[in-house]
Amino acid sequence: MLEKVRYIAVEGPIGAGKTSLARRLADCLPAARPIFEQPQDNPFLARFYQNSERWALATQLFFLFQRFEQLSALEREGMGESQCIVSDFMLERDPLFARLNLAPDELALYEKIYADMKPPTLPVPDLVIYLQAPVAALAERVHKRGIDVERRISESYIEKVARHYADFFFRYEASPLFVVDAAVLNPIDNEDDFKLLIERLKEMRGHREFFGYAG
């Protein structure tokens, strides 16, 4: 499958390694164009982790506008025949976090803005790679990477995020889905695991596959 896809989205909860894996994929695929989320540009994110109730809506709307602009630009510019897009997010993650973080009245406002803004056509991934791992492993990775804005993230919040992702991808049917057990495999730092991942992606034939062994 890998040779045929033109748009790959890597997804997963906080600490799963989606940006690092998306970067590795973009580096190894010919003519790949990376499109990465830019959390460092969100001026509300640090305040959200300090006071989520106060800053959830502003944080979410900033990410919504950012993601719409990135994907809309992709649609406007188009893709070359041999070009492959590799992204560390998909648009559906935005309402996922909105449902997790917003109060009911804020969520109603957000959903109206989302529906009014969403273009009738946006690029849909040809392949989604979903990284999953136990909450303790996710929390440890978040702690180890030492990003200042993430220091206040609690393990209970990571657990909620992971559960929302699991529920979402349990029902997901829009694109072929490749689920990676990121607690067993480390395709980011382990070269053998990365090569094995690439081989499995090339051999993928079904609409949903699970990759949970290291050899």
Rosetta constraint file for C-alpha pairs under 8 A:
AtomPair CA 1 CA 5 HARMONIC 6.63 0.50
AtomPair CA 1 CA 201 HARMONIC 6.26 0.50
AtomPair CA 1 CA 202 HARMONIC 4.99 0.50
AtomPair CA 1 CA 203 HARMONIC 6.35 0.50
AtomPair CA 1 CA 204 HARMONIC 5.55 0.50
AtomPair CA 1 CA 205 HARMONIC 6.61 0.50
AtomPair CA 2 CA 198 HARMONIC 7.93 0.50
AtomPair CA 2 CA 201 HARMONIC 5.60 0.50
AtomPair CA 2 CA 202 HARMONIC 4.74 0.50
AtomPair CA 2 CA 203 HARMONIC 7.93 0.50
AtomPair CA 2 CA 204 HARMONIC 7.85 0.50
AtomPair CA 3 CA 202 HARMONIC 6.82 0.50
AtomPair CA 5 CA 84 HARMONIC 7.11 0.50
AtomPair CA 5 CA 126 HARMONIC 5.48 0.50
AtomPair CA 5 CA 127 HARMONIC 6.80 0.50
AtomPair CA 6 CA 82 HARMONIC 8.00 0.50
AtomPair CA 6 CA 83 HARMONIC 6.57 0.50
AtomPair CA 6 CA 84 HARMONIC 4.27 0.50
AtomPair CA 6 CA 85 HARMONIC 5.90 0.50
AtomPair CA 6 CA 125 HARMONIC 7.88 0.50
AtomPair CA 6 CA 126 HARMONIC 6.49 0.50
AtomPair CA 7 CA 84 HARMONIC 5.69 0.50
AtomPair CA 7 CA 85 HARMONIC 4.57 0.50
AtomPair CA 7 CA 86 HARMONIC 6.01 0.50
AtomPair CA 7 CA 87 HARMONIC 7.85 0.50
AtomPair CA 7 CA 124 HARMONIC 7.52 0.50
AtomPair CA 7 CA 125 HARMONIC 4.92 0.50
AtomPair CA 7 CA 126 HARMONIC 5.28 0.50
AtomPair CA 7 CA 127 HARMONIC 6.67 0.50
AtomPair CA 8 CA 84 HARMONIC 7.64 0.50
AtomPair CA 8 CA 85 HARMONIC 6.08 0.50
AtomPair CA 8 CA 86 HARMONIC 4.84 0.50
AtomPair CA 8 CA 87 HARMONIC 6.26 0.50
AtomPair CA 8 CA 125 HARMONIC 5.51 0.50
AtomPair CA 8 CA 126 HARMONIC 6.07 0.50
AtomPair CA 8 CA 127 HARMONIC 4.96 0.50
AtomPair CA 8 CA 128 HARMONIC 5.87 0.50
AtomPair CA 8 CA 129 HARMONIC 7.51 0.50
AtomPair CA 9 CA 22 HARMONIC 7.74 0.50
AtomPair CA 9 CA 86 HARMONIC 5.92 0.50
AtomPair CA 9 CA 87 HARMONIC 4.78 0.50
AtomPair CA 9 CA 88 HARMONIC 5.75 0.50
AtomPair CA 9 CA 89 HARMONIC 5.89 0.50
AtomPair CA 9 CA 90 HARMONIC 6.13 0.50
AtomPair CA 9 CA 125 HARMONIC 6.09 0.50
AtomPair CA 9 CA 127 HARMONIC 6.45 0.50
AtomPair CA 9 CA 128 HARMONIC 4.87 0.50
AtomPair CA 9 CA 129 HARMONIC 6.26 0.50
AtomPair CA 10 CA 18 HARMONIC 5.51 0.50
AtomPair CA 10 CA 19 HARMONIC 7.50 0.50
AtomPair CA 10 CA 21 HARMONIC 7.44 0.50
AtomPair CA 10 CA 22 HARMONIC 6.03 0.50
AtomPair CA 10 CA 86 HARMONIC 7.64 0.50
AtomPair CA 10 CA 87 HARMONIC 6.15 0.50
AtomPair CA 10 CA 88 HARMONIC 4.80 0.50
AtomPair CA 10 CA 89 HARMONIC 6.11 0.50
AtomPair CA 10 CA 90 HARMONIC 7.81 0.50
AtomPair CA 10 CA 128 HARMONIC 5.81 0.50
AtomPair CA 10 CA 129 HARMONIC 4.69 0.50
AtomPair CA 10 CA 130 HARMONIC 6.04 0.50
AtomPair CA 10 CA 131 HARMONIC 7.56 0.50
AtomPair CA 11 CA 18 HARMONIC 5.62 0.50
AtomPair CA 11 CA 88 HARMONIC 6.07 0.50
AtomPair CA 11 CA 89 HARMONIC 5.69 0.50
AtomPair CA 11 CA 90 HARMONIC 7.18 0.50
AtomPair CA 11 CA 128 HARMONIC 7.12 0.50
AtomPair CA 11 CA 129 HARMONIC 6.07 0.50
AtomPair CA 11 CA 130 HARMONIC 4.86 0.50
AtomPair CA 11 CA 131 HARMONIC 6.22 0.50
AtomPair CA 12 CA 16 HARMONIC 5.69 0.50
AtomPair CA 12 CA 17 HARMONIC 7.66 0.50
AtomPair CA 12 CA 18 HARMONIC 6.23 0.50
AtomPair CA 12 CA 130 HARMONIC 5.43 0.50
AtomPair CA 12 CA 131 HARMONIC 4.88 0.50
AtomPair CA 12 CA 132 HARMONIC 6.15 0.50
AtomPair CA 12 CA 162 HARMONIC 7.78 0.50
AtomPair CA 12 CA 165 HARMONIC 6.86 0.50
AtomPair CA 13 CA 131 HARMONIC 7.66 0.50
AtomPair CA 13 CA 132 HARMONIC 7.26 0.50
AtomPair CA 13 CA 138 HARMONIC 7.93 0.50
AtomPair CA 13 CA 158 HARMONIC 7.49 0.50
AtomPair CA 13 CA 161 HARMONIC 6.04 0.50
AtomPair CA 13 CA 162 HARMONIC 5.37 0.50
AtomPair CA 13 CA 165 HARMONIC 6.61 0.50
AtomPair CA 14 CA 138 HARMONIC 6.69 0.50
AtomPair CA 14 CA 142 HARMONIC 7.21 0.50
AtomPair CA 14 CA 158 HARMONIC 6.67 0.50
AtomPair CA 14 CA 161 HARMONIC 7.43 0.50
AtomPair CA 14 CA 162 HARMONIC 7.82 0.50
AtomPair CA 15 CA 138 HARMONIC 4.71 0.50
AtomPair CA 15 CA 139 HARMONIC 6.75 0.50
AtomPair CA 15 CA 141 HARMONIC 5.47 0.50
AtomPair CA 15 CA 142 HARMONIC 5.15 0.50
AtomPair CA 16 CA 131 HARMONIC 5.88 0.50
AtomPair CA 16 CA 132 HARMONIC 6.34 0.50
AtomPair CA 16 CA 133 HARMONIC 6.66 0.50
AtomPair CA 16 CA 138 HARMONIC 6.04 0.50
AtomPair CA 16 CA 141 HARMONIC 7.85 0.50
AtomPair CA 16 CA 182 HARMONIC 6.92 0.50
AtomPair CA 17 CA 21 HARMONIC 6.14 0.50
AtomPair CA 17 CA 131 HARMONIC 7.43 0.50
AtomPair CA 17 CA 188 HARMONIC 7.51 0.50
AtomPair CA 18 CA 22 HARMONIC 5.97 0.50
AtomPair CA 18 CA 88 HARMONIC 5.69 0.50
AtomPair CA 18 CA 131 HARMONIC 6.93 0.50
AtomPair CA 19 CA 23 HARMONIC 6.10 0.50
AtomPair CA 19 CA 36 HARMONIC 7.14 0.50
AtomPair CA 19 CA 87 HARMONIC 7.96 0.50
AtomPair CA 19 CA 88 HARMONIC 5.14 0.50
AtomPair CA 20 CA 24 HARMONIC 6.34 0.50
AtomPair CA 20 CA 188 HARMONIC 6.34 0.50
AtomPair CA 21 CA 25 HARMONIC 6.16 0.50
AtomPair CA 21 CA 187 HARMONIC 7.07 0.50
AtomPair CA 21 CA 188 HARMONIC 5.54 0.50
AtomPair CA 22 CA 26 HARMONIC 6.09 0.50
AtomPair CA 22 CA 34 HARMONIC 7.63 0.50
AtomPair CA 22 CA 86 HARMONIC 6.17 0.50
AtomPair CA 22 CA 87 HARMONIC 6.20 0.50
AtomPair CA 22 CA 88 HARMONIC 5.72 0.50
AtomPair CA 23 CA 27 HARMONIC 6.16 0.50
AtomPair CA 23 CA 34 HARMONIC 7.10 0.50
AtomPair CA 23 CA 86 HARMONIC 7.90 0.50
AtomPair CA 24 CA 28 HARMONIC 6.35 0.50
AtomPair CA 24 CA 188 HARMONIC 7.10 0.50
AtomPair CA 25 CA 29 HARMONIC 6.04 0.50
AtomPair CA 25 CA 86 HARMONIC 7.24 0.50
AtomPair CA 26 CA 30 HARMONIC 7.97 0.50
AtomPair CA 26 CA 32 HARMONIC 5.24 0.50
AtomPair CA 26 CA 33 HARMONIC 6.58 0.50
AtomPair CA 26 CA 34 HARMONIC 5.88 0.50
AtomPair CA 26 CA 85 HARMONIC 7.89 0.50
AtomPair CA 26 CA 86 HARMONIC 5.90 0.50
AtomPair CA 27 CA 32 HARMONIC 7.27 0.50
AtomPair CA 29 CA 84 HARMONIC 7.75 0.50
AtomPair CA 30 CA 83 HARMONIC 7.67 0.50
AtomPair CA 30 CA 84 HARMONIC 7.70 0.50
AtomPair CA 31 CA 82 HARMONIC 6.62 0.50
AtomPair CA 31 CA 83 HARMONIC 5.04 0.50
AtomPair CA 31 CA 84 HARMONIC 6.23 0.50
AtomPair CA 32 CA 83 HARMONIC 5.74 0.50
AtomPair CA 32 CA 84 HARMONIC 4.56 0.50
AtomPair CA 32 CA 85 HARMONIC 5.67 0.50
AtomPair CA 32 CA 86 HARMONIC 6.69 0.50
AtomPair CA 33 CA 83 HARMONIC 7.03 0.50
AtomPair CA 33 CA 84 HARMONIC 6.03 0.50
AtomPair CA 33 CA 85 HARMONIC 4.83 0.50
AtomPair CA 33 CA 86 HARMONIC 6.11 0.50
AtomPair CA 34 CA 85 HARMONIC 5.90 0.50
AtomPair CA 34 CA 86 HARMONIC 4.83 0.50
AtomPair CA 34 CA 87 HARMONIC 5.79 0.50
AtomPair CA 35 CA 70 HARMONIC 7.69 0.50
AtomPair CA 35 CA 85 HARMONIC 7.12 0.50
AtomPair CA 35 CA 86 HARMONIC 6.15 0.50
AtomPair CA 35 CA 87 HARMONIC 4.71 0.50
AtomPair CA 35 CA 88 HARMONIC 7.00 0.50
AtomPair CA 36 CA 87 HARMONIC 5.52 0.50
AtomPair CA 36 CA 88 HARMONIC 5.41 0.50
AtomPair CA 36 CA 89 HARMONIC 7.16 0.50
AtomPair CA 37 CA 67 HARMONIC 7.47 0.50
AtomPair CA 37 CA 87 HARMONIC 7.93 0.50
AtomPair CA 37 CA 88 HARMONIC 6.52 0.50
AtomPair CA 37 CA 89 HARMONIC 6.66 0.50
AtomPair CA 38 CA 42 HARMONIC 7.46 0.50
AtomPair CA 39 CA 45 HARMONIC 7.52 0.50
AtomPair CA 39 CA 63 HARMONIC 7.90 0.50
AtomPair CA 42 CA 59 HARMONIC 7.02 0.50
AtomPair CA 42 CA 62 HARMONIC 6.51 0.50
AtomPair CA 42 CA 63 HARMONIC 7.15 0.50
AtomPair CA 43 CA 59 HARMONIC 7.84 0.50
AtomPair CA 44 CA 48 HARMONIC 6.10 0.50
AtomPair CA 44 CA 55 HARMONIC 6.66 0.50
AtomPair CA 44 CA 58 HARMONIC 6.56 0.50
AtomPair CA 44 CA 59 HARMONIC 5.12 0.50
AtomPair CA 45 CA 49 HARMONIC 6.55 0.50
AtomPair CA 45 CA 55 HARMONIC 7.93 0.50
AtomPair CA 45 CA 59 HARMONIC 5.78 0.50
AtomPair CA 45 CA 149 HARMONIC 7.25 0.50
AtomPair CA 46 CA 50 HARMONIC 6.55 0.50
AtomPair CA 46 CA 149 HARMONIC 5.05 0.50
AtomPair CA 46 CA 150 HARMONIC 7.68 0.50
AtomPair CA 47 CA 51 HARMONIC 6.01 0.50
AtomPair CA 47 CA 52 HARMONIC 7.43 0.50
AtomPair CA 47 CA 55 HARMONIC 6.35 0.50
AtomPair CA 48 CA 52 HARMONIC 4.41 0.50
AtomPair CA 48 CA 53 HARMONIC 7.56 0.50
AtomPair CA 48 CA 54 HARMONIC 7.19 0.50
AtomPair CA 48 CA 55 HARMONIC 4.80 0.50
AtomPair CA 48 CA 56 HARMONIC 5.83 0.50
AtomPair CA 48 CA 59 HARMONIC 6.78 0.50
AtomPair CA 49 CA 149 HARMONIC 7.33 0.50
AtomPair CA 49 CA 150 HARMONIC 7.28 0.50
AtomPair CA 49 CA 152 HARMONIC 5.84 0.50
AtomPair CA 49 CA 153 HARMONIC 6.44 0.50
AtomPair CA 50 CA 152 HARMONIC 6.78 0.50
AtomPair CA 51 CA 55 HARMONIC 6.34 0.50
AtomPair CA 52 CA 56 HARMONIC 5.26 0.50
AtomPair CA 52 CA 101 HARMONIC 7.52 0.50
AtomPair CA 53 CA 101 HARMONIC 7.81 0.50
AtomPair CA 53 CA 102 HARMONIC 7.57 0.50
AtomPair CA 53 CA 103 HARMONIC 7.88 0.50
AtomPair CA 55 CA 59 HARMONIC 6.07 0.50
AtomPair CA 56 CA 60 HARMONIC 6.03 0.50
AtomPair CA 56 CA 101 HARMONIC 6.18 0.50
AtomPair CA 56 CA 102 HARMONIC 6.13 0.50
AtomPair CA 57 CA 61 HARMONIC 6.06 0.50
AtomPair CA 57 CA 98 HARMONIC 8.00 0.50
AtomPair CA 57 CA 102 HARMONIC 6.43 0.50
AtomPair CA 57 CA 106 HARMONIC 6.64 0.50
AtomPair CA 57 CA 110 HARMONIC 7.74 0.50
AtomPair CA 58 CA 62 HARMONIC 6.21 0.50
AtomPair CA 59 CA 63 HARMONIC 6.45 0.50
AtomPair CA 60 CA 64 HARMONIC 6.11 0.50
AtomPair CA 60 CA 94 HARMONIC 7.38 0.50
AtomPair CA 60 CA 97 HARMONIC 7.67 0.50
AtomPair CA 60 CA 98 HARMONIC 6.52 0.50
AtomPair CA 61 CA 65 HARMONIC 6.20 0.50
AtomPair CA 61 CA 110 HARMONIC 7.41 0.50
AtomPair CA 62 CA 66 HARMONIC 6.15 0.50
AtomPair CA 63 CA 67 HARMONIC 6.01 0.50
AtomPair CA 63 CA 94 HARMONIC 7.35 0.50
AtomPair CA 64 CA 68 HARMONIC 6.09 0.50
AtomPair CA 64 CA 94 HARMONIC 6.31 0.50
AtomPair CA 64 CA 114 HARMONIC 7.79 0.50
AtomPair CA 65 CA 69 HARMONIC 6.11 0.50
AtomPair CA 66 CA 70 HARMONIC 6.29 0.50
AtomPair CA 67 CA 71 HARMONIC 6.19 0.50
AtomPair CA 67 CA 91 HARMONIC 6.68 0.50
AtomPair CA 68 CA 72 HARMONIC 5.78 0.50
AtomPair CA 68 CA 91 HARMONIC 7.60 0.50
AtomPair CA 68 CA 118 HARMONIC 7.49 0.50
AtomPair CA 69 CA 73 HARMONIC 5.91 0.50
AtomPair CA 70 CA 74 HARMONIC 6.37 0.50
AtomPair CA 71 CA 75 HARMONIC 6.36 0.50
AtomPair CA 71 CA 122 HARMONIC 6.92 0.50
AtomPair CA 71 CA 123 HARMONIC 7.13 0.50
AtomPair CA 72 CA 76 HARMONIC 6.14 0.50
AtomPair CA 72 CA 122 HARMONIC 6.89 0.50
AtomPair CA 73 CA 77 HARMONIC 6.00 0.50
AtomPair CA 74 CA 78 HARMONIC 5.85 0.50
AtomPair CA 74 CA 79 HARMONIC 7.60 0.50
AtomPair CA 74 CA 123 HARMONIC 7.84 0.50
AtomPair CA 75 CA 122 HARMONIC 6.65 0.50
AtomPair CA 75 CA 123 HARMONIC 6.57 0.50
AtomPair CA 79 CA 83 HARMONIC 5.99 0.50
AtomPair CA 79 CA 84 HARMONIC 7.72 0.50
AtomPair CA 89 CA 93 HARMONIC 7.07 0.50
AtomPair CA 90 CA 125 HARMONIC 7.93 0.50
AtomPair CA 92 CA 96 HARMONIC 6.51 0.50
AtomPair CA 93 CA 97 HARMONIC 6.30 0.50
AtomPair CA 94 CA 98 HARMONIC 6.23 0.50
AtomPair CA 95 CA 99 HARMONIC 6.07 0.50
AtomPair CA 95 CA 111 HARMONIC 7.78 0.50
AtomPair CA 96 CA 100 HARMONIC 6.46 0.50
AtomPair CA 96 CA 164 HARMONIC 7.01 0.50
AtomPair CA 96 CA 165 HARMONIC 7.73 0.50
AtomPair CA 96 CA 168 HARMONIC 7.88 0.50
AtomPair CA 97 CA 101 HARMONIC 6.02 0.50
AtomPair CA 97 CA 161 HARMONIC 7.69 0.50
AtomPair CA 98 CA 102 HARMONIC 5.48 0.50
AtomPair CA 98 CA 107 HARMONIC 6.52 0.50
AtomPair CA 98 CA 110 HARMONIC 7.60 0.50
AtomPair CA 99 CA 107 HARMONIC 6.68 0.50
AtomPair CA 100 CA 160 HARMONIC 7.65 0.50
AtomPair CA 100 CA 161 HARMONIC 7.45 0.50
AtomPair CA 100 CA 164 HARMONIC 7.58 0.50
AtomPair CA 102 CA 106 HARMONIC 5.69 0.50
AtomPair CA 102 CA 107 HARMONIC 5.35 0.50
AtomPair CA 103 CA 107 HARMONIC 5.94 0.50
AtomPair CA 104 CA 108 HARMONIC 6.22 0.50
AtomPair CA 105 CA 109 HARMONIC 6.45 0.50
AtomPair CA 106 CA 110 HARMONIC 6.07 0.50
AtomPair CA 107 CA 111 HARMONIC 6.00 0.50
AtomPair CA 108 CA 112 HARMONIC 6.35 0.50
AtomPair CA 109 CA 113 HARMONIC 6.35 0.50
AtomPair CA 110 CA 114 HARMONIC 6.02 0.50
AtomPair CA 111 CA 115 HARMONIC 6.04 0.50
AtomPair CA 112 CA 116 HARMONIC 6.13 0.50
AtomPair CA 113 CA 117 HARMONIC 5.99 0.50
AtomPair CA 114 CA 118 HARMONIC 5.90 0.50
AtomPair CA 124 CA 174 HARMONIC 7.93 0.50
AtomPair CA 124 CA 175 HARMONIC 7.54 0.50
AtomPair CA 125 CA 175 HARMONIC 6.29 0.50
AtomPair CA 126 CA 175 HARMONIC 5.88 0.50
AtomPair CA 126 CA 176 HARMONIC 6.71 0.50
AtomPair CA 127 CA 175 HARMONIC 5.80 0.50
AtomPair CA 127 CA 176 HARMONIC 5.11 0.50
AtomPair CA 127 CA 177 HARMONIC 6.12 0.50
AtomPair CA 127 CA 178 HARMONIC 7.49 0.50
AtomPair CA 128 CA 175 HARMONIC 6.54 0.50
AtomPair CA 128 CA 176 HARMONIC 6.25 0.50
AtomPair CA 128 CA 177 HARMONIC 4.94 0.50
AtomPair CA 128 CA 178 HARMONIC 6.17 0.50
AtomPair CA 129 CA 177 HARMONIC 6.00 0.50
AtomPair CA 129 CA 178 HARMONIC 4.77 0.50
AtomPair CA 129 CA 179 HARMONIC 5.92 0.50
AtomPair CA 129 CA 180 HARMONIC 7.15 0.50
AtomPair CA 130 CA 177 HARMONIC 7.09 0.50
AtomPair CA 130 CA 178 HARMONIC 6.12 0.50
AtomPair CA 130 CA 179 HARMONIC 4.79 0.50
AtomPair CA 130 CA 180 HARMONIC 6.06 0.50
AtomPair CA 131 CA 179 HARMONIC 6.10 0.50
AtomPair CA 131 CA 180 HARMONIC 4.93 0.50
AtomPair CA 131 CA 181 HARMONIC 6.27 0.50
AtomPair CA 131 CA 182 HARMONIC 5.77 0.50
AtomPair CA 132 CA 162 HARMONIC 7.88 0.50
AtomPair CA 132 CA 179 HARMONIC 7.35 0.50
AtomPair CA 132 CA 180 HARMONIC 6.24 0.50
AtomPair CA 132 CA 181 HARMONIC 5.39 0.50
AtomPair CA 132 CA 182 HARMONIC 5.57 0.50
AtomPair CA 132 CA 183 HARMONIC 7.40 0.50
AtomPair CA 133 CA 137 HARMONIC 6.43 0.50
AtomPair CA 133 CA 138 HARMONIC 6.47 0.50
AtomPair CA 133 CA 181 HARMONIC 6.10 0.50
AtomPair CA 133 CA 182 HARMONIC 5.31 0.50
AtomPair CA 133 CA 183 HARMONIC 5.00 0.50
AtomPair CA 134 CA 138 HARMONIC 6.40 0.50
AtomPair CA 134 CA 183 HARMONIC 6.94 0.50
AtomPair CA 135 CA 139 HARMONIC 6.08 0.50
AtomPair CA 135 CA 155 HARMONIC 7.20 0.50
AtomPair CA 135 CA 158 HARMONIC 6.61 0.50
AtomPair CA 135 CA 159 HARMONIC 5.65 0.50
AtomPair CA 135 CA 162 HARMONIC 7.16 0.50
AtomPair CA 136 CA 140 HARMONIC 6.16 0.50
AtomPair CA 136 CA 155 HARMONIC 7.48 0.50
AtomPair CA 137 CA 141 HARMONIC 6.26 0.50
AtomPair CA 137 CA 183 HARMONIC 7.12 0.50
AtomPair CA 138 CA 142 HARMONIC 6.26 0.50
AtomPair CA 138 CA 158 HARMONIC 7.42 0.50
AtomPair CA 139 CA 143 HARMONIC 6.19 0.50
AtomPair CA 139 CA 154 HARMONIC 7.91 0.50
AtomPair CA 139 CA 155 HARMONIC 5.90 0.50
AtomPair CA 139 CA 158 HARMONIC 6.86 0.50
AtomPair CA 140 CA 144 HARMONIC 6.09 0.50
AtomPair CA 141 CA 145 HARMONIC 6.25 0.50
AtomPair CA 142 CA 146 HARMONIC 6.93 0.50
AtomPair CA 142 CA 147 HARMONIC 7.87 0.50
AtomPair CA 142 CA 150 HARMONIC 7.25 0.50
AtomPair CA 143 CA 147 HARMONIC 7.93 0.50
AtomPair CA 143 CA 150 HARMONIC 7.90 0.50
AtomPair CA 143 CA 151 HARMONIC 7.05 0.50
AtomPair CA 146 CA 150 HARMONIC 7.45 0.50
AtomPair CA 146 CA 151 HARMONIC 7.15 0.50
AtomPair CA 147 CA 151 HARMONIC 6.73 0.50
AtomPair CA 153 CA 157 HARMONIC 6.67 0.50
AtomPair CA 153 CA 158 HARMONIC 7.35 0.50
AtomPair CA 154 CA 158 HARMONIC 6.50 0.50
AtomPair CA 155 CA 159 HARMONIC 6.12 0.50
AtomPair CA 156 CA 160 HARMONIC 6.39 0.50
AtomPair CA 157 CA 161 HARMONIC 6.30 0.50
AtomPair CA 158 CA 162 HARMONIC 6.10 0.50
AtomPair CA 159 CA 163 HARMONIC 6.14 0.50
AtomPair CA 160 CA 164 HARMONIC 6.22 0.50
AtomPair CA 161 CA 165 HARMONIC 6.26 0.50
AtomPair CA 162 CA 166 HARMONIC 6.17 0.50
AtomPair CA 163 CA 167 HARMONIC 6.18 0.50
AtomPair CA 164 CA 168 HARMONIC 6.08 0.50
AtomPair CA 165 CA 169 HARMONIC 6.14 0.50
AtomPair CA 166 CA 170 HARMONIC 5.98 0.50
AtomPair CA 167 CA 171 HARMONIC 6.82 0.50
AtomPair CA 168 CA 172 HARMONIC 6.16 0.50
AtomPair CA 173 CA 177 HARMONIC 7.93 0.50
AtomPair CA 175 CA 207 HARMONIC 7.40 0.50
AtomPair CA 176 CA 206 HARMONIC 7.42 0.50
AtomPair CA 176 CA 207 HARMONIC 4.44 0.50
AtomPair CA 176 CA 208 HARMONIC 5.72 0.50
AtomPair CA 177 CA 207 HARMONIC 6.17 0.50
AtomPair CA 177 CA 208 HARMONIC 4.70 0.50
AtomPair CA 177 CA 209 HARMONIC 6.45 0.50
AtomPair CA 178 CA 201 HARMONIC 7.90 0.50
AtomPair CA 178 CA 208 HARMONIC 5.86 0.50
AtomPair CA 178 CA 209 HARMONIC 5.02 0.50
AtomPair CA 178 CA 210 HARMONIC 5.94 0.50
AtomPair CA 178 CA 211 HARMONIC 7.25 0.50
AtomPair CA 179 CA 208 HARMONIC 7.64 0.50
AtomPair CA 179 CA 209 HARMONIC 6.15 0.50
AtomPair CA 179 CA 210 HARMONIC 4.68 0.50
AtomPair CA 179 CA 211 HARMONIC 5.95 0.50
AtomPair CA 180 CA 185 HARMONIC 7.69 0.50
AtomPair CA 180 CA 210 HARMONIC 6.10 0.50
AtomPair CA 180 CA 211 HARMONIC 4.83 0.50
AtomPair CA 180 CA 212 HARMONIC 6.04 0.50
AtomPair CA 181 CA 185 HARMONIC 6.26 0.50
AtomPair CA 181 CA 210 HARMONIC 7.78 0.50
AtomPair CA 181 CA 211 HARMONIC 6.25 0.50
AtomPair CA 181 CA 212 HARMONIC 4.88 0.50
AtomPair CA 181 CA 213 HARMONIC 7.83 0.50
AtomPair CA 182 CA 186 HARMONIC 6.04 0.50
AtomPair CA 182 CA 212 HARMONIC 7.90 0.50
AtomPair CA 184 CA 212 HARMONIC 6.44 0.50
AtomPair CA 184 CA 213 HARMONIC 6.52 0.50
AtomPair CA 184 CA 214 HARMONIC 6.88 0.50
AtomPair CA 185 CA 193 HARMONIC 6.19 0.50
AtomPair CA 185 CA 212 HARMONIC 7.03 0.50
AtomPair CA 185 CA 213 HARMONIC 6.78 0.50
AtomPair CA 185 CA 214 HARMONIC 5.79 0.50
AtomPair CA 186 CA 190 HARMONIC 5.53 0.50
AtomPair CA 186 CA 193 HARMONIC 5.98 0.50
AtomPair CA 186 CA 194 HARMONIC 7.32 0.50
AtomPair CA 187 CA 191 HARMONIC 6.59 0.50
AtomPair CA 187 CA 192 HARMONIC 7.55 0.50
AtomPair CA 187 CA 193 HARMONIC 4.69 0.50
AtomPair CA 187 CA 194 HARMONIC 3.99 0.50
AtomPair CA 187 CA 195 HARMONIC 7.74 0.50
AtomPair CA 187 CA 197 HARMONIC 6.92 0.50
AtomPair CA 188 CA 194 HARMONIC 6.64 0.50
AtomPair CA 190 CA 194 HARMONIC 6.29 0.50
AtomPair CA 191 CA 195 HARMONIC 6.18 0.50
AtomPair CA 192 CA 196 HARMONIC 6.12 0.50
AtomPair CA 193 CA 197 HARMONIC 6.09 0.50
AtomPair CA 193 CA 214 HARMONIC 6.33 0.50
AtomPair CA 194 CA 198 HARMONIC 6.30 0.50
AtomPair CA 195 CA 199 HARMONIC 6.26 0.50
AtomPair CA 196 CA 200 HARMONIC 6.19 0.50
AtomPair CA 196 CA 214 HARMONIC 7.71 0.50
AtomPair CA 196 CA 215 HARMONIC 7.64 0.50
AtomPair CA 197 CA 201 HARMONIC 6.15 0.50
AtomPair CA 197 CA 211 HARMONIC 7.95 0.50
AtomPair CA 198 CA 202 HARMONIC 6.21 0.50
AtomPair CA 199 CA 203 HARMONIC 6.29 0.50
AtomPair CA 200 CA 204 HARMONIC 6.00 0.50
AtomPair CA 200 CA 211 HARMONIC 7.95 0.50
AtomPair CA 204 CA 209 HARMONIC 7.43 0.50
